[in-house]
Amino acid sequence: MPDAKRSSRKQRLYGRKALERLAFIRHARDLGFTLEAIRDLLSLSDRPDRSVAATDAISTAQLDRG
């Protein structure tokens, strides 16, 4: 995540896209995904031209662990 802007009270200010990304991370952590798997999923979502096979593999691996 890029550094967030700060308010005059030093609170982080996030845009809609960053908030959606943070919500995805929180939800994925709640489902038991590792940080490495989340990083890989986010990397794949940043490149929509890539095949969904990698996303399926990461998700299937998590289901097998869970």
N, CA, C, O and CB atoms as a CASP TS submission, in Angstrom:
PFRMAT TS
TARGET T0000
AUTHOR 0000-0000-0000
METHOD Language model
MODEL 1
PARENT N/A
ATOM      1  N   MET     1       0.847  -1.176   0.000  1.00  0.00           N
ATOM      2  CA  MET     1       0.000   0.000   0.000  1.00  0.00           C
ATOM      3  C   MET     1       0.894   1.241   0.000  1.00  0.00           C
ATOM      4  O   MET     1       1.885   1.307   0.728  1.00  0.00           O
ATOM      5  CB  MET     1      -0.965  -0.003   1.225  1.00  0.00           C
ATOM      6  N   PRO     2       0.536   2.200  -0.810  1.00  0.00           N
ATOM      7  CA  PRO     2       1.293   3.454  -0.769  1.00  0.00           C
ATOM      8  C   PRO     2       1.007   4.203   0.532  1.00  0.00           C
ATOM      9  O   PRO     2      -0.022   3.993   1.175  1.00  0.00           O
ATOM     10  CB  PRO     2       0.943   4.343  -1.989  1.00  0.00           C
ATOM     11  N   ASP     3       1.924   5.062   0.898  1.00  0.00           N
ATOM     12  CA  ASP     3       1.713   5.857   2.106  1.00  0.00           C
ATOM     13  C   ASP     3       0.456   6.699   1.942  1.00  0.00           C
ATOM     14  O   ASP     3       0.210   7.280   0.885  1.00  0.00           O
ATOM     15  CB  ASP     3       2.942   6.758   2.403  1.00  0.00           C
ATOM     16  N   ALA     4      -0.329   6.752   3.006  1.00  0.00           N
ATOM     17  CA  ALA     4      -1.562   7.538   2.980  1.00  0.00           C
ATOM     18  C   ALA     4      -1.250   8.984   3.338  1.00  0.00           C
ATOM     19  O   ALA     4      -0.304   9.278   4.069  1.00  0.00           O
ATOM     20  CB  ALA     4      -2.617   6.951   3.954  1.00  0.00           C
ATOM     21  N   LYS     5      -2.071   9.871   2.804  1.00  0.00           N
ATOM     22  CA  LYS     5      -1.953  11.266   3.211  1.00  0.00           C
ATOM     23  C   LYS     5      -2.364  11.358   4.671  1.00  0.00           C
ATOM     24  O   LYS     5      -3.037  10.469   5.193  1.00  0.00           O
ATOM     25  CB  LYS     5      -2.829  12.207   2.313  1.00  0.00           C
ATOM     26  N   ARG     6      -1.962  12.426   5.320  1.00  0.00           N
ATOM     27  CA  ARG     6      -2.283  12.613   6.738  1.00  0.00           C
ATOM     28  C   ARG     6      -3.073  13.892   6.947  1.00  0.00           C
ATOM     29  O   ARG     6      -2.869  14.890   6.256  1.00  0.00           O
ATOM     30  CB  ARG     6      -1.003  12.641   7.584  1.00  0.00           C
ATOM     31  N   SER     7      -3.976  13.843   7.909  1.00  0.00           N
ATOM     32  CA  SER     7      -4.735  15.034   8.275  1.00  0.00           C
ATOM     33  C   SER     7      -3.871  15.920   9.160  1.00  0.00           C
ATOM     34  O   SER     7      -2.749  15.555   9.512  1.00  0.00           O
ATOM     35  CB  SER     7      -6.059  14.657   8.997  1.00  0.00           C
ATOM     36  N   SER     8      -4.392  17.069   9.511  1.00  0.00           N
ATOM     37  CA  SER     8      -3.649  17.966  10.392  1.00  0.00           C
ATOM     38  C   SER     8      -3.424  17.332  11.767  1.00  0.00           C
ATOM     39  O   SER     8      -2.518  17.731  12.500  1.00  0.00           O
ATOM     40  CB  SER     8      -4.393  19.298  10.541  1.00  0.00           C
ATOM     41  N   ARG     9      -4.243  16.355  12.106  1.00  0.00           N
ATOM     42  CA  ARG     9      -4.095  15.636  13.384  1.00  0.00           C
ATOM     43  C   ARG     9      -3.312  14.340  13.214  1.00  0.00           C
ATOM     44  O   ARG     9      -3.280  13.501  14.114  1.00  0.00           O
ATOM     45  CB  ARG     9      -5.471  15.330  13.984  1.00  0.00           C
ATOM     46  N   LYS    10      -2.679  14.183  12.052  1.00  0.00           N
ATOM     47  CA  LYS    10      -1.803  13.043  11.742  1.00  0.00           C
ATOM     48  C   LYS    10      -2.556  11.727  11.538  1.00  0.00           C
ATOM     49  O   LYS    10      -1.952  10.656  11.591  1.00  0.00           O
ATOM     50  CB  LYS    10      -0.795  12.867  12.848  1.00  0.00           C
ATOM     51  N   GLN    11      -3.860  11.798  11.309  1.00  0.00           N
ATOM     52  CA  GLN    11      -4.615  10.590  11.005  1.00  0.00           C
ATOM     53  C   GLN    11      -4.440  10.267   9.526  1.00  0.00           C
ATOM     54  O   GLN    11      -4.366  11.170   8.693  1.00  0.00           O
ATOM     55  CB  GLN    11      -6.122  10.760  11.367  1.00  0.00           C
ATOM     56  N   ARG    12      -4.374   8.980   9.201  1.00  0.00           N
ATOM     57  CA  ARG    12      -4.243   8.575   7.804  1.00  0.00           C
ATOM     58  C   ARG    12      -5.544   8.835   7.069  1.00  0.00           C
ATOM     59  O   ARG    12      -6.630   8.606   7.603  1.00  0.00           O
ATOM     60  CB  ARG    12      -3.850   7.090   7.696  1.00  0.00           C
ATOM     61  N   LEU    13      -5.426   9.311   5.846  1.00  0.00           N
ATOM     62  CA  LEU    13      -6.581   9.572   5.001  1.00  0.00           C
ATOM     63  C   LEU    13      -6.479   8.680   3.769  1.00  0.00           C
ATOM     64  O   LEU    13      -5.541   8.802   2.980  1.00  0.00           O
ATOM     65  CB  LEU    13      -6.666  11.083   4.601  1.00  0.00           C
ATOM     66  N   TYR    14      -7.448   7.784   3.609  1.00  0.00           N
ATOM     67  CA  TYR    14      -7.447   6.843   2.505  1.00  0.00           C
ATOM     68  C   TYR    14      -8.559   7.175   1.520  1.00  0.00           C
ATOM     69  O   TYR    14      -9.638   7.618   1.915  1.00  0.00           O
ATOM     70  CB  TYR    14      -7.599   5.414   3.019  1.00  0.00           C
ATOM     71  N   GLY    15      -8.292   6.961   0.252  1.00  0.00           N
ATOM     72  CA  GLY    15      -9.312   7.099  -0.779  1.00  0.00           C
ATOM     73  C   GLY    15     -10.147   5.835  -0.861  1.00  0.00           C
ATOM     74  O   GLY    15      -9.867   4.844  -0.187  1.00  0.00           O
ATOM     75  N   ARG    16     -11.187   5.882  -1.704  1.00  0.00           N
ATOM     76  CA  ARG    16     -12.103   4.747  -1.826  1.00  0.00           C
ATOM     77  C   ARG    16     -11.380   3.472  -2.253  1.00  0.00           C
ATOM     78  O   ARG    16     -11.635   2.401  -1.703  1.00  0.00           O
ATOM     79  CB  ARG    16     -13.206   5.071  -2.824  1.00  0.00           C
ATOM     80  N   LYS    17     -10.483   3.581  -3.229  1.00  0.00           N
ATOM     81  CA  LYS    17      -9.773   2.403  -3.732  1.00  0.00           C
ATOM     82  C   LYS    17      -8.906   1.761  -2.636  1.00  0.00           C
ATOM     83  O   LYS    17      -8.864   0.538  -2.504  1.00  0.00           O
ATOM     84  CB  LYS    17      -8.899   2.789  -4.940  1.00  0.00           C
ATOM     85  N   ALA    18      -8.225   2.591  -1.866  1.00  0.00           N
ATOM     86  CA  ALA    18      -7.388   2.076  -0.780  1.00  0.00           C
ATOM     87  C   ALA    18      -8.245   1.426   0.304  1.00  0.00           C
ATOM     88  O   ALA    18      -7.865   0.397   0.861  1.00  0.00           O
ATOM     89  CB  ALA    18      -6.533   3.206  -0.175  1.00  0.00           C
ATOM     90  N   LEU    19      -9.406   2.025   0.605  1.00  0.00           N
ATOM     91  CA  LEU    19     -10.299   1.443   1.615  1.00  0.00           C
ATOM     92  C   LEU    19     -10.828   0.086   1.160  1.00  0.00           C
ATOM     93  O   LEU    19     -10.956  -0.835   1.967  1.00  0.00           O
ATOM     94  CB  LEU    19     -11.473   2.395   1.909  1.00  0.00           C
ATOM     95  N   GLU    20     -11.136  -0.039  -0.127  1.00  0.00           N
ATOM     96  CA  GLU    20     -11.587  -1.332  -0.650  1.00  0.00           C
ATOM     97  C   GLU    20     -10.481  -2.371  -0.535  1.00  0.00           C
ATOM     98  O   GLU    20     -10.739  -3.527  -0.198  1.00  0.00           O
ATOM     99  CB  GLU    20     -12.037  -1.198  -2.115  1.00  0.00           C
ATOM    100  N   ARG    21      -9.268  -1.962  -0.812  1.00  0.00           N
ATOM    101  CA  ARG    21      -8.115  -2.871  -0.718  1.00  0.00           C
ATOM    102  C   ARG    21      -7.903  -3.308   0.737  1.00  0.00           C
ATOM    103  O   ARG    21      -7.662  -4.486   1.005  1.00  0.00           O
ATOM    104  CB  ARG    21      -6.828  -2.184  -1.268  1.00  0.00           C
ATOM    105  N   LEU    22      -7.991  -2.371   1.660  1.00  0.00           N
ATOM    106  CA  LEU    22      -7.847  -2.700   3.084  1.00  0.00           C
ATOM    107  C   LEU    22      -8.966  -3.627   3.555  1.00  0.00           C
ATOM    108  O   LEU    22      -8.724  -4.543   4.340  1.00  0.00           O
ATOM    109  CB  LEU    22      -7.839  -1.417   3.930  1.00  0.00           C
ATOM    110  N   ALA    23     -10.179  -3.393   3.082  1.00  0.00           N
ATOM    111  CA  ALA    23     -11.303  -4.264   3.448  1.00  0.00           C
ATOM    112  C   ALA    23     -11.074  -5.680   2.914  1.00  0.00           C
ATOM    113  O   ALA    23     -11.361  -6.661   3.601  1.00  0.00           O
ATOM    114  CB  ALA    23     -12.639  -3.692   2.902  1.00  0.00           C
ATOM    115  N   PHE    24     -10.556  -5.781   1.690  1.00  0.00           N
ATOM    116  CA  PHE    24     -10.242  -7.091   1.119  1.00  0.00           C
ATOM    117  C   PHE    24      -9.201  -7.815   1.979  1.00  0.00           C
ATOM    118  O   PHE    24      -9.347  -9.000   2.279  1.00  0.00           O
ATOM    119  CB  PHE    24      -9.729  -6.940  -0.333  1.00  0.00           C
ATOM    120  N   ILE    25      -8.166  -7.100   2.366  1.00  0.00           N
ATOM    121  CA  ILE    25      -7.107  -7.685   3.198  1.00  0.00           C
ATOM    122  C   ILE    25      -7.687  -8.187   4.516  1.00  0.00           C
ATOM    123  O   ILE    25      -7.386  -9.300   4.945  1.00  0.00           O
ATOM    124  CB  ILE    25      -5.986  -6.651   3.465  1.00  0.00           C
ATOM    125  N   ARG    26      -8.515  -7.368   5.157  1.00  0.00           N
ATOM    126  CA  ARG    26      -9.125  -7.755   6.443  1.00  0.00           C
ATOM    127  C   ARG    26      -9.997  -8.998   6.265  1.00  0.00           C
ATOM    128  O   ARG    26      -9.934  -9.926   7.071  1.00  0.00           O
ATOM    129  CB  ARG    26      -9.972  -6.585   7.023  1.00  0.00           C
ATOM    130  N   HIS    27     -10.799  -9.012   5.222  1.00  0.00           N
ATOM    131  CA  HIS    27     -11.691 -10.149   4.992  1.00  0.00           C
ATOM    132  C   HIS    27     -10.882 -11.417   4.701  1.00  0.00           C
ATOM    133  O   HIS    27     -11.193 -12.491   5.217  1.00  0.00           O
ATOM    134  CB  HIS    27     -12.658  -9.850   3.822  1.00  0.00           C
ATOM    135  N   ALA    28      -9.854 -11.287   3.881  1.00  0.00           N
ATOM    136  CA  ALA    28      -9.014 -12.441   3.558  1.00  0.00           C
ATOM    137  C   ALA    28      -8.316 -12.974   4.812  1.00  0.00           C
ATOM    138  O   ALA    28      -8.200 -14.186   4.989  1.00  0.00           O
ATOM    139  CB  ALA    28      -7.973 -12.063   2.489  1.00  0.00           C
ATOM    140  N   ARG    29      -7.855 -12.077   5.674  1.00  0.00           N
ATOM    141  CA  ARG    29      -7.219 -12.510   6.939  1.00  0.00           C
ATOM    142  C   ARG    29      -8.241 -13.237   7.807  1.00  0.00           C
ATOM    143  O   ARG    29      -7.926 -14.258   8.420  1.00  0.00           O
ATOM    144  CB  ARG    29      -6.623 -11.287   7.715  1.00  0.00           C
ATOM    145  N   ASP    30      -9.478 -12.705   7.859  1.00  0.00           N
ATOM    146  CA  ASP    30     -10.534 -13.358   8.638  1.00  0.00           C
ATOM    147  C   ASP    30     -10.817 -14.763   8.119  1.00  0.00           C
ATOM    148  O   ASP    30     -11.204 -15.644   8.887  1.00  0.00           O
ATOM    149  CB  ASP    30     -11.817 -12.522   8.603  1.00  0.00           C
ATOM    150  N   LEU    31     -10.624 -14.974   6.816  1.00  0.00           N
ATOM    151  CA  LEU    31     -10.835 -16.294   6.221  1.00  0.00           C
ATOM    152  C   LEU    31      -9.623 -17.207   6.376  1.00  0.00           C
ATOM    153  O   LEU    31      -9.669 -18.377   5.995  1.00  0.00           O
ATOM    154  CB  LEU    31     -11.173 -16.149   4.755  1.00  0.00           C
ATOM    155  N   GLY    32      -8.543 -16.673   6.934  1.00  0.00           N
ATOM    156  CA  GLY    32      -7.368 -17.492   7.206  1.00  0.00           C
ATOM    157  C   GLY    32      -6.287 -17.460   6.142  1.00  0.00           C
ATOM    158  O   GLY    32      -5.324 -18.222   6.223  1.00  0.00           O
ATOM    159  N   PHE    33      -6.425 -16.591   5.143  1.00  0.00           N
ATOM    160  CA  PHE    33      -5.378 -16.494   4.130  1.00  0.00           C
ATOM    161  C   PHE    33      -4.111 -15.916   4.749  1.00  0.00           C
ATOM    162  O   PHE    33      -4.169 -15.036   5.608  1.00  0.00           O
ATOM    163  CB  PHE    33      -5.846 -15.625   2.939  1.00  0.00           C
ATOM    164  N   THR    34      -2.980 -16.419   4.304  1.00  0.00           N
ATOM    165  CA  THR    34      -1.702 -15.890   4.775  1.00  0.00           C
ATOM    166  C   THR    34      -1.447 -14.544   4.096  1.00  0.00           C
ATOM    167  O   THR    34      -2.047 -14.228   3.069  1.00  0.00           O
ATOM    168  CB  THR    34      -0.535 -16.892   4.486  1.00  0.00           C
ATOM    169  N   LEU    35      -0.556 -13.769   4.682  1.00  0.00           N
ATOM    170  CA  LEU    35      -0.208 -12.486   4.081  1.00  0.00           C
ATOM    171  C   LEU    35       0.415 -12.688   2.695  1.00  0.00           C
ATOM    172  O   LEU    35       0.189 -11.889   1.786  1.00  0.00           O
ATOM    173  CB  LEU    35       0.760 -11.712   4.994  1.00  0.00           C
ATOM    174  N   GLU    36       1.188 -13.744   2.544  1.00  0.00           N
ATOM    175  CA  GLU    36       1.789 -14.033   1.241  1.00  0.00           C
ATOM    176  C   GLU    36       0.709 -14.319   0.198  1.00  0.00           C
ATOM    177  O   GLU    36       0.791 -13.830  -0.928  1.00  0.00           O
ATOM    178  CB  GLU    36       2.755 -15.228   1.346  1.00  0.00           C
ATOM    179  N   ALA    37      -0.297 -15.105   0.564  1.00  0.00           N
ATOM    180  CA  ALA    37      -1.386 -15.423  -0.360  1.00  0.00           C
ATOM    181  C   ALA    37      -2.181 -14.161  -0.703  1.00  0.00           C
ATOM    182  O   ALA    37      -2.570 -13.961  -1.854  1.00  0.00           O
ATOM    183  CB  ALA    37      -2.318 -16.496   0.248  1.00  0.00           C
ATOM    184  N   ILE    38      -2.417 -13.320   0.292  1.00  0.00           N
ATOM    185  CA  ILE    38      -3.138 -12.067   0.058  1.00  0.00           C
ATOM    186  C   ILE    38      -2.343 -11.172  -0.883  1.00  0.00           C
ATOM    187  O   ILE    38      -2.901 -10.560  -1.794  1.00  0.00           O
ATOM    188  CB  ILE    38      -3.413 -11.334   1.391  1.00  0.00           C
ATOM    189  N   ARG    39      -1.057 -11.101  -0.659  1.00  0.00           N
ATOM    190  CA  ARG    39      -0.184 -10.299  -1.527  1.00  0.00           C
ATOM    191  C   ARG    39      -0.266 -10.815  -2.964  1.00  0.00           C
ATOM    192  O   ARG    39      -0.344 -10.027  -3.907  1.00  0.00           O
ATOM    193  CB  ARG    39       1.288 -10.336  -1.018  1.00  0.00           C
ATOM    194  N   ASP    40      -0.248 -12.131  -3.126  1.00  0.00           N
ATOM    195  CA  ASP    40      -0.343 -12.723  -4.457  1.00  0.00           C
ATOM    196  C   ASP    40      -1.698 -12.414  -5.104  1.00  0.00           C
ATOM    197  O   ASP    40      -1.760 -12.077  -6.286  1.00  0.00           O
ATOM    198  CB  ASP    40      -0.127 -14.241  -4.380  1.00  0.00           C
ATOM    199  N   LEU    41      -2.773 -12.529  -4.333  1.00  0.00           N
ATOM    200  CA  LEU    41      -4.101 -12.229  -4.867  1.00  0.00           C
ATOM    201  C   LEU    41      -4.219 -10.771  -5.287  1.00  0.00           C
ATOM    202  O   LEU    41      -4.785 -10.465  -6.336  1.00  0.00           O
ATOM    203  CB  LEU    41      -5.172 -12.558  -3.834  1.00  0.00           C
ATOM    204  N   LEU    42      -3.684  -9.872  -4.465  1.00  0.00           N
ATOM    205  CA  LEU    42      -3.730  -8.452  -4.809  1.00  0.00           C
ATOM    206  C   LEU    42      -2.900  -8.168  -6.055  1.00  0.00           C
ATOM    207  O   LEU    42      -3.284  -7.356  -6.896  1.00  0.00           O
ATOM    208  CB  LEU    42      -3.230  -7.600  -3.637  1.00  0.00           C
ATOM    209  N   SER    43      -1.780  -8.833  -6.164  1.00  0.00           N
ATOM    210  CA  SER    43      -0.940  -8.666  -7.343  1.00  0.00           C
ATOM    211  C   SER    43      -1.687  -9.121  -8.593  1.00  0.00           C
ATOM    212  O   SER    43      -1.613  -8.475  -9.638  1.00  0.00           O
ATOM    213  CB  SER    43       0.375  -9.450  -7.187  1.00  0.00           C
ATOM    214  N   LEU    44      -2.399 -10.224  -8.479  1.00  0.00           N
ATOM    215  CA  LEU    44      -3.184 -10.719  -9.606  1.00  0.00           C
ATOM    216  C   LEU    44      -4.329  -9.766  -9.942  1.00  0.00           C
ATOM    217  O   LEU    44      -4.633  -9.563 -11.117  1.00  0.00           O
ATOM    218  CB  LEU    44      -3.733 -12.113  -9.299  1.00  0.00           C
ATOM    219  N   SER    45      -4.963  -9.183  -8.936  1.00  0.00           N
ATOM    220  CA  SER    45      -6.074  -8.265  -9.202  1.00  0.00           C
ATOM    221  C   SER    45      -5.581  -6.971  -9.840  1.00  0.00           C
ATOM    222  O   SER    45      -6.336  -6.296 -10.540  1.00  0.00           O
ATOM    223  CB  SER    45      -6.831  -7.953  -7.908  1.00  0.00           C
ATOM    224  N   ASP    46      -4.326  -6.626  -9.604  1.00  0.00           N
ATOM    225  CA  ASP    46      -3.749  -5.435 -10.229  1.00  0.00           C
ATOM    226  C   ASP    46      -3.449  -5.659 -11.708  1.00  0.00           C
ATOM    227  O   ASP    46      -3.193  -4.711 -12.451  1.00  0.00           O
ATOM    228  CB  ASP    46      -2.476  -5.027  -9.501  1.00  0.00           C
ATOM    229  N   ARG    47      -3.484  -6.914 -12.121  1.00  0.00           N
ATOM    230  CA  ARG    47      -3.194  -7.257 -13.525  1.00  0.00           C
ATOM    231  C   ARG    47      -4.338  -8.104 -14.073  1.00  0.00           C
ATOM    232  O   ARG    47      -4.206  -9.323 -14.183  1.00  0.00           O
ATOM    233  CB  ARG    47      -1.828  -8.022 -13.655  1.00  0.00           C
ATOM    234  N   PRO    48      -5.451  -7.476 -14.415  1.00  0.00           N
ATOM    235  CA  PRO    48      -6.633  -8.234 -14.857  1.00  0.00           C
ATOM    236  C   PRO    48      -6.437  -8.997 -16.160  1.00  0.00           C
ATOM    237  O   PRO    48      -7.274  -9.822 -16.527  1.00  0.00           O
ATOM    238  CB  PRO    48      -7.791  -7.304 -15.015  1.00  0.00           C
ATOM    239  N   ASP    49      -5.342  -8.728 -16.861  1.00  0.00           N
ATOM    240  CA  ASP    49      -5.068  -9.447 -18.104  1.00  0.00           C
ATOM    241  C   ASP    49      -4.558 -10.859 -17.851  1.00  0.00           C
ATOM    242  O   ASP    49      -4.493 -11.670 -18.775  1.00  0.00           O
ATOM    243  CB  ASP    49      -4.058  -8.682 -18.935  1.00  0.00           C
ATOM    244  N   ARG    50      -4.196 -11.159 -16.607  1.00  0.00           N
ATOM    245  CA  ARG    50      -3.662 -12.483 -16.283  1.00  0.00           C
ATOM    246  C   ARG    50      -4.796 -13.489 -16.100  1.00  0.00           C
ATOM    247  O   ARG    50      -5.935 -13.115 -15.822  1.00  0.00           O
ATOM    248  CB  ARG    50      -2.795 -12.420 -15.010  1.00  0.00           C
ATOM    249  N   SER    51      -4.477 -14.732 -16.256  1.00  0.00           N
ATOM    250  CA  SER    51      -5.436 -15.821 -16.132  1.00  0.00           C
ATOM    251  C   SER    51      -5.944 -15.928 -14.692  1.00  0.00           C
ATOM    252  O   SER    51      -5.230 -15.609 -13.742  1.00  0.00           O
ATOM    253  CB  SER    51      -4.800 -17.150 -16.577  1.00  0.00           C
ATOM    254  N   VAL    52      -7.178 -16.377 -14.554  1.00  0.00           N
ATOM    255  CA  VAL    52      -7.739 -16.585 -13.220  1.00  0.00           C
ATOM    256  C   VAL    52      -7.269 -17.898 -12.603  1.00  0.00           C
ATOM    257  O   VAL    52      -7.596 -18.190 -11.453  1.00  0.00           O
ATOM    258  CB  VAL    52      -9.256 -16.560 -13.282  1.00  0.00           C
ATOM    259  N   ALA    53      -6.516 -18.682 -13.342  1.00  0.00           N
ATOM    260  CA  ALA    53      -6.045 -19.982 -12.841  1.00  0.00           C
ATOM    261  C   ALA    53      -5.196 -19.815 -11.589  1.00  0.00           C
ATOM    262  O   ALA    53      -5.304 -20.618 -10.662  1.00  0.00           O
ATOM    263  CB  ALA    53      -5.240 -20.716 -13.922  1.00  0.00           C
ATOM    264  N   ALA    54      -4.363 -18.800 -11.544  1.00  0.00           N
ATOM    265  CA  ALA    54      -3.525 -18.571 -10.358  1.00  0.00           C
ATOM    266  C   ALA    54      -4.388 -18.211  -9.152  1.00  0.00           C
ATOM    267  O   ALA    54      -4.123 -18.669  -8.041  1.00  0.00           O
ATOM    268  CB  ALA    54      -2.495 -17.452 -10.626  1.00  0.00           C
ATOM    269  N   THR    55      -5.409 -17.403  -9.364  1.00  0.00           N
ATOM    270  CA  THR    55      -6.324 -17.043  -8.280  1.00  0.00           C
ATOM    271  C   THR    55      -7.045 -18.281  -7.774  1.00  0.00           C
ATOM    272  O   THR    55      -7.177 -18.479  -6.567  1.00  0.00           O
ATOM    273  CB  THR    55      -7.342 -15.985  -8.749  1.00  0.00           C
ATOM    274  N   ASP    56      -7.506 -19.106  -8.690  1.00  0.00           N
ATOM    275  CA  ASP    56      -8.174 -20.355  -8.315  1.00  0.00           C
ATOM    276  C   ASP    56      -7.240 -21.249  -7.499  1.00  0.00           C
ATOM    277  O   ASP    56      -7.665 -21.856  -6.516  1.00  0.00           O
ATOM    278  CB  ASP    56      -8.660 -21.103  -9.570  1.00  0.00           C
ATOM    279  N   ALA    57      -5.985 -21.331  -7.899  1.00  0.00           N
ATOM    280  CA  ALA    57      -5.018 -22.184  -7.193  1.00  0.00           C
ATOM    281  C   ALA    57      -4.807 -21.695  -5.763  1.00  0.00           C
ATOM    282  O   ALA    57      -4.765 -22.499  -4.832  1.00  0.00           O
ATOM    283  CB  ALA    57      -3.672 -22.214  -7.945  1.00  0.00           C
ATOM    284  N   ILE    58      -4.676 -20.394  -5.587  1.00  0.00           N
ATOM    285  CA  ILE    58      -4.469 -19.837  -4.239  1.00  0.00           C
ATOM    286  C   ILE    58      -5.701 -20.094  -3.379  1.00  0.00           C
ATOM    287  O   ILE    58      -5.576 -20.506  -2.226  1.00  0.00           O
ATOM    288  CB  ILE    58      -4.166 -18.309  -4.307  1.00  0.00           C
ATOM    289  N   SER    59      -6.895 -19.855  -3.932  1.00  0.00           N
ATOM    290  CA  SER    59      -8.123 -20.061  -3.184  1.00  0.00           C
ATOM    291  C   SER    59      -8.353 -21.526  -2.840  1.00  0.00           C
ATOM    292  O   SER    59      -8.782 -21.849  -1.732  1.00  0.00           O
ATOM    293  CB  SER    59      -9.295 -19.532  -3.966  1.00  0.00           C
ATOM    294  N   THR    60      -8.068 -22.410  -3.788  1.00  0.00           N
ATOM    295  CA  THR    60      -8.224 -23.843  -3.542  1.00  0.00           C
ATOM    296  C   THR    60      -7.265 -24.321  -2.454  1.00  0.00           C
ATOM    297  O   THR    60      -7.635 -25.132  -1.606  1.00  0.00           O
ATOM    298  CB  THR    60      -7.992 -24.635  -4.836  1.00  0.00           C
ATOM    299  N   ALA    61      -6.039 -23.818  -2.483  1.00  0.00           N
ATOM    300  CA  ALA    61      -5.070 -24.187  -1.451  1.00  0.00           C
ATOM    301  C   ALA    61      -5.558 -23.771  -0.070  1.00  0.00           C
ATOM    302  O   ALA    61      -5.373 -24.501   0.904  1.00  0.00           O
ATOM    303  CB  ALA    61      -3.708 -23.548  -1.741  1.00  0.00           C
ATOM    304  N   GLN    62      -6.178 -22.606   0.015  1.00  0.00           N
ATOM    305  CA  GLN    62      -6.703 -22.136   1.304  1.00  0.00           C
ATOM    306  C   GLN    62      -7.862 -23.020   1.755  1.00  0.00           C
ATOM    307  O   GLN    62      -7.947 -23.374   2.931  1.00  0.00           O
ATOM    308  CB  GLN    62      -7.161 -20.657   1.206  1.00  0.00           C
ATOM    309  N   LEU    63      -8.744 -23.377   0.842  1.00  0.00           N
ATOM    310  CA  LEU    63      -9.863 -24.246   1.196  1.00  0.00           C
ATOM    311  C   LEU    63      -9.376 -25.610   1.675  1.00  0.00           C
ATOM    312  O   LEU    63      -9.947 -26.188   2.599  1.00  0.00           O
ATOM    313  CB  LEU    63     -10.800 -24.415   0.002  1.00  0.00           C
ATOM    314  N   ASP    64      -8.328 -26.117   1.047  1.00  0.00           N
ATOM    315  CA  ASP    64      -7.758 -27.401   1.460  1.00  0.00           C
ATOM    316  C   ASP    64      -7.164 -27.327   2.859  1.00  0.00           C
ATOM    317  O   ASP    64      -7.217 -28.298   3.614  1.00  0.00           O
ATOM    318  CB  ASP    64      -6.691 -27.850   0.469  1.00  0.00           C
ATOM    319  N   ARG    65      -6.594 -26.164   3.207  1.00  0.00           N
ATOM    320  CA  ARG    65      -6.020 -25.980   4.558  1.00  0.00           C
ATOM    321  C   ARG    65      -7.096 -25.802   5.613  1.00  0.00           C
ATOM    322  O   ARG    65      -6.949 -26.245   6.752  1.00  0.00           O
ATOM    323  CB  ARG    65      -5.085 -24.773   4.580  1.00  0.00           C
ATOM    324  N   GLY    66      -8.190 -25.139   5.214  1.00  0.00           N
ATOM    325  CA  GLY    66      -9.245 -24.774   6.167  1.00  0.00           C
ATOM    326  C   GLY    66     -10.112 -25.904   6.498  1.00  0.00           C
ATOM    327  O   GLY    66     -11.046 -25.756   7.286  1.00  0.00           O
TER
END
